Amino acid sequence: MTMMTSWDLFEDLHAAQDEMLRMNMARAYRPGRLFESGASMPAWAPAVDIYERKDAYVVAVELPGVKIDDLEITFEDGLLTIQGERRFARDVEEEKVHRAERHHGAFRRSITLPSHVEVDKIEATTEDGVLQVLVPKAQEVQAKRIMVQPGKLYAGSLAASAEVTSGS
């Protein structure tokens, strides 16, 4: 007697995905947390909020302890990049550090935004450890409504060429 079994094409894929999720739950990446960059030095990424207003996109980044001189913001080909460095707050040899939970070092966050923005009018401000980047939207191209008017057809129109073709 032959026994038939069903085969799920995605069973192996689902199993691999479940295993990856289980492995990553213990050390899941969350913005503002430390993560391994693959290089010898660990990296960190500040938490980012992105929201849209009628006239602009707003990007808010948590950067307490980061000085303005240690920030660089660029916008190129629809990609807003915020990078910089937060320096270690205490660097005194006589002090012994018992716990250091605040991350420091270089960071880089890149955010893709729509291309219809006014690049020359992008502004960045900082207050209370929060960087806010305002990216104004460009004026939307309005569709032009074309009114249809009764009247004669233009000389090179399709109807005129159809009469010539059928009359031959």
C-alpha positions as CSV (number, residue, x, y, z in Angstrom):
1,M,0.0,0.0,0.0
2,T,1.4,3.4,-1.0
3,M,1.0,6.2,1.5
4,M,0.7,9.8,0.2
5,T,2.0,12.7,2.2
6,S,1.5,16.3,1.5
7,W,4.5,18.5,1.0
8,D,4.6,22.2,2.0
9,L,6.9,24.2,-0.2
10,F,7.5,26.8,2.5
11,E,7.9,24.4,5.5
12,D,11.7,24.7,5.5
13,L,11.5,28.5,5.1
14,H,9.1,28.8,8.0
15,A,11.2,26.6,10.2
16,A,14.3,28.7,9.4
17,Q,12.5,31.9,10.0
18,D,11.2,30.7,13.4
19,E,14.7,29.7,14.4
20,M,16.1,33.1,13.4
21,L,13.4,34.8,15.4
22,R,14.1,32.7,18.5
23,M,17.8,33.4,18.3
24,N,17.3,37.1,17.8
25,M,14.8,37.6,20.6
26,A,17.5,37.5,23.2
27,R,19.6,40.2,21.5
28,A,17.0,42.0,19.3
29,Y,18.1,45.3,17.8
30,R,16.1,48.2,19.1
31,P,16.9,51.8,18.1
32,G,19.0,53.5,20.7
33,R,20.6,50.2,21.7
34,L,23.9,48.7,21.1
35,F,24.3,46.2,18.2
36,E,27.1,44.4,16.6
37,S,28.1,45.9,13.3
38,G,30.3,43.0,12.1
39,A,33.4,45.0,12.7
40,S,35.6,44.7,15.8
41,M,34.0,47.8,17.4
42,P,30.3,47.8,18.5
43,A,28.1,50.5,17.1
44,W,24.9,52.2,18.3
45,A,22.0,53.9,16.6
46,P,19.9,56.6,18.1
47,A,16.1,56.3,18.2
48,V,14.3,58.0,15.3
49,D,10.7,59.2,14.8
50,I,9.5,60.1,11.3
51,Y,6.2,61.8,10.7
52,E,4.6,63.7,7.9
53,R,2.8,67.1,8.0
54,K,0.8,68.6,5.1
55,D,3.8,70.8,4.2
56,A,6.8,68.8,5.4
57,Y,8.4,65.6,6.7
58,V,9.8,65.8,10.2
59,V,12.6,63.6,11.5
60,A,13.2,63.6,15.2
61,V,16.3,61.9,16.6
62,E,17.2,61.3,20.2
63,L,20.8,62.6,20.7
64,P,21.4,63.5,24.3
65,G,25.0,64.4,24.9
66,V,25.9,64.9,21.2
67,K,27.4,68.3,20.4
68,I,26.3,70.2,17.3
69,D,29.9,70.2,16.1
70,D,29.9,66.3,16.2
71,L,26.9,66.1,13.8
72,E,26.7,65.9,10.0
73,I,23.4,65.9,8.1
74,T,23.3,65.4,4.4
75,F,20.5,64.8,1.8
76,E,21.3,63.2,-1.5
77,D,19.1,61.3,-4.0
78,G,16.2,61.1,-1.6
79,L,18.4,59.8,1.3
80,L,18.6,61.8,4.5
81,T,21.7,60.8,6.4
82,I,22.4,61.8,10.0
83,Q,25.8,60.9,11.4
84,G,28.0,61.9,14.2
85,E,29.6,60.8,17.4
86,R,28.7,60.8,21.1
87,R,31.9,61.0,23.2
88,F,32.3,59.1,26.5
89,A,31.1,61.5,29.2
90,R,33.7,60.6,31.8
91,D,37.4,60.2,31.0
92,V,39.1,60.6,34.4
93,E,41.8,58.1,35.2
94,E,41.2,58.4,39.0
95,E,37.6,57.2,38.6
96,K,36.7,53.6,38.3
97,V,33.6,53.0,36.2
98,H,31.2,50.5,37.8
99,R,28.5,50.6,35.2
100,A,28.3,52.4,31.8
101,E,24.9,51.9,30.1
102,R,24.9,55.0,27.9
103,H,26.3,54.2,24.5
104,H,28.9,56.3,22.9
105,G,30.9,56.3,19.7
106,A,30.1,56.9,16.1
107,F,26.6,56.5,14.7
108,R,24.9,56.8,11.3
109,R,21.2,56.7,10.4
110,S,19.9,57.0,6.8
111,I,16.2,57.6,6.0
112,T,14.7,57.4,2.6
113,L,12.3,60.2,1.8
114,P,10.3,60.9,-1.3
115,S,12.1,62.9,-4.0
116,H,9.5,65.8,-4.1
117,V,11.2,67.8,-1.4
118,E,12.8,71.3,-1.3
119,V,16.4,70.4,-0.6
120,D,17.5,74.0,-0.3
121,K,15.0,74.6,2.5
122,I,15.9,71.7,4.8
123,E,16.4,72.9,8.4
124,A,17.8,71.2,11.5
125,T,17.4,72.3,15.1
126,T,18.2,70.8,18.5
127,E,16.6,71.2,21.9
128,D,16.7,69.1,25.1
129,G,18.8,66.3,23.4
130,V,16.4,65.9,20.4
131,L,17.5,66.8,16.9
132,Q,14.6,67.8,14.6
133,V,15.1,67.9,10.9
134,L,12.4,69.6,8.9
135,V,12.2,68.6,5.2
136,P,9.7,70.8,3.3
137,K,7.7,69.2,0.6
138,A,7.9,70.7,-2.9
139,Q,4.8,72.2,-4.4
140,E,2.8,69.4,-5.9
141,V,2.4,69.5,-9.6
142,Q,-1.3,70.1,-10.1
143,A,-3.0,68.3,-13.0
144,K,-4.3,70.8,-15.5
145,R,-8.0,70.4,-16.5
146,I,-8.6,70.8,-20.2
147,M,-12.0,72.0,-21.3
148,V,-13.6,70.3,-24.3
149,Q,-15.2,72.8,-26.7
150,P,-17.4,72.1,-29.6
151,G,-16.0,73.2,-33.0
152,K,-14.2,72.0,-36.1
153,L,-11.4,69.5,-36.0
154,Y,-7.9,70.6,-36.6
155,A,-6.4,70.1,-40.0
156,G,-4.1,67.1,-39.1
157,S,-6.5,65.3,-36.9
158,L,-7.3,61.6,-37.0
159,A,-10.9,62.1,-38.3
160,A,-9.7,64.2,-41.3
161,S,-7.1,61.5,-42.2
162,A,-9.7,58.8,-41.8
163,E,-12.0,60.5,-44.4
164,V,-9.1,60.7,-46.9
165,T,-8.2,57.0,-46.4
166,S,-11.8,55.8,-46.8
167,G,-12.4,58.1,-49.8
168,S,-9.5,56.6,-51.9
